[in-house]
């Protein structure tokens, strides 16, 4: 039996498993395409400068100073029939004595279709913006030991850099509903204060938020009821939004959701009540509770994005498939 990986407590594999190589959707070549180095590099550098300036302006106009973002989100589009070098779109500092800090983070990738190219949403830290810009400057000015432009594998296959909007973070099928109030799934980067910031955003905007949080390793999920226009400002705040998805049914009261989650998988997860600062520090990283919310630990429960089932009243709960 394969050794259990405690980094993925929400996944439980029963029976035989097979290894299979990862294949990206959408198709296309990962080889760097041939481009005019000077013309291509200069155009992308201008687009990047304009995009960063535009996102800075949007951030200033958000009107949420207490949730001021410490970086901006940009969208990078591939050339037709080519793939982006997505590994280069995620970088962290190399500190050894202090925690590593994100320089730029890959939030999501939308595969190419017949109508649109592959698109990557990337968060760029204000503190490391200059270093991100140098990726493109080095393509123009510096060569590898083999005489090729530096960072060619990434830069050559980029067709366009533009400002990210809320629509770029949409990951559900079909178009998002832009009229009326709806329940939304906000998929957050798992920053230590991600849930608190989502709560503060909901409070400042007068929106309803379910006090239960789903932790999935590299993502935290919260449920928010709002109009589409209420959420347009999200990419320009410090709420670490990575993806936005449709919540397929209206959610019941938070207390009902918590009770149903507890009864559905009570033998395999714990519900963490309001926790004091001291108790939070004593909780393991995987089970860490954030003050003021109910956290569902998924250890021992079989769940994926598609097996988040809902009761007849539409409250989220976990399907227990381990017994």
C-alpha positions in Angstrom: 0.0 0.0 0.0 1.4 3.5 -0.9 2.5 5.6 2.1 -0.2 8.0 3.2 0.5 11.6 2.3 -0.6 13.9 5.1 -0.4 16.9 2.8 -3.6 15.7 1.1 -5.9 14.7 3.9 -9.1 15.3 1.9 -8.2 12.5 -0.6 -8.6 8.9 0.2 -7.7 6.2 -2.4 -9.1 2.8 -1.8 -8.0 -0.3 -3.7 -5.5 -0.3 -6.6 -4.1 2.9 -8.0 -1.9 3.6 -11.1 0.5 6.3 -11.9 -0.1 8.4 -14.9 1.8 11.3 -16.4 0.3 14.7 -16.1 -1.1 16.1 -19.4 -2.3 19.6 -19.7 -5.7 20.3 -21.4 -6.1 22.4 -24.5 -3.1 21.0 -26.4 -0.3 23.0 -28.1 3.5 22.9 -28.2 5.6 23.7 -25.1 8.6 24.4 -27.3 9.6 28.1 -27.5 8.4 29.6 -30.7 10.6 31.7 -33.0 10.0 35.5 -32.5 11.7 38.7 -33.4 13.5 39.2 -30.1 13.6 43.0 -30.1 10.1 43.6 -31.3 8.5 40.9 -29.2 10.3 41.8 -26.1 9.7 45.5 -26.3 6.0 45.0 -27.0 5.5 42.7 -24.0 7.5 45.1 -21.7 5.3 48.0 -22.7 2.1 45.8 -22.2 3.4 44.8 -18.7 4.1 48.4 -17.7 0.7 49.5 -18.8 -1.0 46.6 -17.2 0.7 47.1 -13.8 -0.2 50.8 -14.0 -3.8 50.1 -14.8 -4.1 47.6 -11.9 -2.5 50.1 -9.5 -5.2 52.7 -10.5 -8.0 50.1 -10.0 -6.5 49.3 -6.6 -6.5 53.0 -5.6 -10.1 53.3 -6.7 -11.4 50.3 -4.8 -12.2 52.4 -1.7 -11.2 49.6 0.7 -8.1 51.0 2.3 -8.3 48.4 5.2 -8.1 45.7 2.5 -5.4 47.3 0.4 -3.7 44.6 -1.8 0.0 44.1 -1.5 0.3 43.1 -5.1 -1.6 43.0 -8.4 -3.1 40.3 -10.5 -2.3 40.1 -14.3 -3.4 37.8 -17.1 -0.9 36.3 -19.4 -2.1 34.8 -22.7 -0.3 32.3 -24.8 0.3 32.4 -28.5 -2.0 30.2 -30.6 -1.0 26.5 -30.6 1.6 27.1 -27.9 1.7 26.5 -24.2 2.9 28.8 -21.4 5.8 27.8 -19.3 3.7 27.8 -16.1 6.5 26.7 -13.8 8.2 30.0 -14.4 5.0 31.9 -13.2 5.5 30.9 -9.6 8.5 32.1 -7.6 9.3 32.5 -3.9 12.1 34.1 -2.0 15.1 32.0 -1.0 15.2 33.0 2.7 16.7 30.3 4.9 16.3 31.8 8.3 12.9 33.4 7.8 9.8 32.0 6.0 9.9 32.2 2.2 7.9 35.0 0.7 5.9 34.8 -2.5 7.4 36.9 -5.3 4.7 36.0 -7.9 2.1 33.2 -7.7 0.2 31.3 -10.3 -3.4 31.5 -9.3 -5.1 29.5 -12.1 -4.7 28.4 -15.7 -7.6 28.3 -18.2 -6.9 25.8 -21.1 -7.0 26.9 -24.7 -10.1 26.4 -26.7 -10.9 26.9 -30.4 -11.9 30.5 -29.6 -9.3 31.5 -27.0 -5.7 30.9 -26.0 -4.4 29.4 -22.8 -4.6 32.0 -20.0 -2.8 32.2 -16.7 -3.7 34.5 -13.8 -0.6 35.6 -11.9 -0.3 37.6 -8.7 2.8 39.8 -8.6 4.0 41.1 -5.2 4.6 44.8 -4.9 7.9 44.1 -3.2 9.2 42.0 -6.1 7.7 43.8 -9.0 11.1 45.0 -10.2 12.3 41.4 -10.3 9.3 40.3 -12.3 10.0 43.1 -14.8 13.6 41.9 -15.1 12.4 38.6 -16.5 11.3 40.4 -19.6 14.3 42.8 -19.6 16.7 39.9 -19.4 15.0 38.3 -22.5 15.9 41.5 -24.4 19.4 42.1 -23.0 21.0 38.9 -21.8 21.9 35.6 -23.4 22.2 32.0 -22.0 25.6 30.2 -22.3 24.2 28.7 -25.5 23.5 32.1 -27.0 19.8 32.0 -26.7 17.8 34.9 -25.1 17.4 34.5 -21.3 13.9 33.3 -20.2 13.1 32.5 -23.9 11.0 29.4 -22.8 8.6 31.7 -21.0 8.6 35.0 -22.9 8.6 33.6 -26.5 5.2 31.8 -26.1 3.5 34.8 -24.5 1.2 36.6 -26.9 -0.3 39.2 -24.6 -0.2 40.6 -21.1 -3.3 42.4 -19.8 -5.2 43.5 -16.7 -7.1 40.8 -14.9 -10.8 41.2 -14.2 -13.2 39.2 -12.1 -14.3 37.3 -15.2 -10.7 35.9 -15.6 -11.0 34.2 -12.2 -14.3 32.4 -13.2 -13.8 28.7 -13.3 -17.3 27.2 -13.6 -18.9 26.2 -16.9 -20.8 28.8 -19.0 -21.0 32.5 -18.2 -21.4 33.8 -14.7 -24.8 35.2 -13.7 -24.5 38.9 -13.7 -28.0 39.9 -12.6 -29.6 39.2 -9.2 -28.1 37.9 -6.0 -26.4 34.5 -5.9 -24.3 32.3 -3.7 -20.7 32.1 -4.9 -17.8 29.9 -4.0 -14.7 32.0 -3.5 -11.5 29.9 -3.7 -8.7 31.5 -1.7 -5.0 31.0 -1.6 -4.3 29.4 1.8 -2.7 32.5 3.4 -2.8 32.6 7.2 -5.2 35.5 7.1 -7.2 34.5 4.0 -10.4 33.7 5.8 -10.3 36.7 8.0 -9.8 39.0 5.0 -12.8 37.3 3.2 -14.9 38.0 6.3 -13.8 41.6 6.5 -14.6 42.1 2.8 -18.1 40.6 3.3 -18.6 42.8 6.4 -17.5 46.0 4.7 -19.7 45.3 1.7 -22.7 44.2 3.7 -22.7 40.7 2.2 -23.7 37.4 3.7 -20.9 34.8 4.2 -21.3 31.3 5.5 -19.3 30.8 8.7 -18.0 27.4 7.6 -14.8 27.1 5.6 -13.6 24.2 3.4 -9.9 23.6 3.5 -8.4 21.8 0.5 -4.7 22.0 1.0 -3.8 24.6 -1.6 -7.2 26.3 -1.4 -9.7 27.5 1.2 -13.3 27.8 0.0 -15.8 30.3 1.5 -19.4 30.9 0.4 -20.6 34.4 -0.2 -24.0 35.8 -1.3 -23.7 38.8 -3.6 -24.5 40.4 -6.9 -21.8 40.1 -9.6 -21.2 43.8 -9.4 -20.5 43.5 -5.6 -17.6 41.2 -6.4 -15.9 43.2 -9.2 -13.5 44.9 -6.8 -12.2 41.5 -5.4 -9.1 41.3 -7.7 -8.0 44.7 -6.5 -8.2 43.9 -2.7 -6.0 41.9 -0.4 -8.5 39.1 -0.3 -6.3 36.3 -1.8 -8.9 35.2 -4.4 -7.6 32.6 -6.8 -10.8 31.3 -8.4 -14.5 32.1 -8.5 -17.1 29.4 -9.0 -20.8 29.0 -9.1 -22.5 27.6 -6.0 -25.2 25.4 -7.5 -27.8 25.8 -4.9 -28.9 28.4 -2.3 -27.3 27.8 1.1 -29.3 27.4 4.3 -28.5 29.0 7.6 -24.8 28.6 8.6 -25.7 26.7 11.8 -27.7 24.2 9.7 -24.8 23.8 7.3 -22.4 23.1 10.2 -24.8 20.6 11.8 -25.3 18.7 8.6 -21.6 18.6 7.9 -21.0 17.2 11.4 -23.6 14.5 11.1 -22.5 13.5 7.6 -18.9 12.9 8.4 -18.7 13.1 12.2 -16.4 10.0 12.5 -13.8 11.4 10.2 -13.6 15.1 10.8 -13.7 17.7 13.5 -15.6 20.9 13.7 -13.4 23.6 15.2 -15.4 26.2 17.2 -14.3 29.7 18.0 -10.7 29.4 19.1 -8.6 31.7 21.3 -5.2 32.8 20.1 -3.5 30.3 22.3 -5.5 27.4 21.1 -4.9 28.4 17.5 -1.2 28.2 18.0 -1.5 24.8 19.5 -3.5 23.4 16.5 -1.6 21.7 13.7 -1.1 23.5 10.4 -3.6 21.2 8.6 -6.3 21.7 11.3 -5.6 25.3 12.1 -8.7 27.2 13.1 -9.3 30.9 12.3 -11.0 32.8 15.0 -14.7 33.3 14.4 -15.3 30.6 11.8 -16.2 26.9 11.7 -13.4 24.9 10.0 -14.2 21.4 8.6 -11.1 19.1 8.5 -11.4 16.6 5.8 -9.1 13.9 7.0 -10.6 10.5 6.4 -13.4 11.8 4.1 -13.4 11.3 0.4 -14.0 14.6 -1.3 -13.1 16.4 -4.5 -14.4 19.6 -6.0 -17.2 17.5 -7.6 -18.1 15.4 -4.5 -19.0 18.4 -2.4 -22.6 17.3 -2.1 -25.5 19.3 -0.8 -28.6 18.4 1.2 -32.2 18.9 0.2 -32.0 22.4 1.6 -28.8 23.2 -0.2 -26.4 23.3 2.7 -22.9 22.2 2.0 -21.8 19.0 3.8 -19.3 16.1 3.3 -20.3 12.8 1.9 -18.8 10.0 4.0 -17.6 7.3 1.6 -15.2 5.6 3.9 -17.5 3.2 5.7 
